[in-house]
């Protein structure tokens, strides 16, 4: 799907669309997405945007301004939008807490600097993740932040701190933290304890997870010998 098709969607009467899922491999200027969200955003319950590599901070700012009924948000495979834009999206957002969030593979891509720029992180990083959990944590059911490698250990630890009564996620069923290389055994154990209805954690490429005890009823995927560690 390219820019002309998306412009066609934007011309549909407002209120026509409740669920919108788009995937592209073509160049789509940010302004095309901004116009689409301005027109249909107030009525959407699902918004899924995959591989819109040209989308920038203005797209998230438009979602913040216009979306009021979203339950599911996917914005994945992007290396332009800044962490500050993710933080601004969730801060004081009039939209109710989301049930499903997929921000996977939103990170800076620079093999010469794999940790990304420190002063202005690109992709979902610590500030954006903290704002996300503060906004949607109480209602969140499915969280996918795979390959968001700029989220710090401290941000994960603060969000999944069993000693903090605010870190309770009663609806959370599944978490994908694959290739978030700051995640360790303590973080995974915290997720287990903060989410009483948890069913699945996916953690491929998290090599700091060792000797974790997996509660019965939870599937831990991507960690060698995880099933051998299930509590009896």
WOFEN-V865030 format. One record per helix or strand. SS is the DSSP state (a for helix, b for strand). FROM is the first residue (numbers start at 1). LEN is the number of residues. If there is no record, write none. Layout:
SS&FROM&LEN ; SS&FROM&LEN
This chain:
a&3&8 ; b&19&5 ; a&30&14 ; b&46&5 ; a&57&10 ; b&72&5 ; b&78&1 ; b&82&1 ; a&83&8 ; b&100&3 ; b&106&2 ; b&122&2 ; b&125&1 ; a&126&11 ; b&142&3 ; b&150&1 ; a&153&7 ; b&174&3 ; b&184&1 ; a&185&10 ; b&200&3 ; b&208&1 ; b&214&1 ; b&219&3 ; a&226&4 ; b&230&1
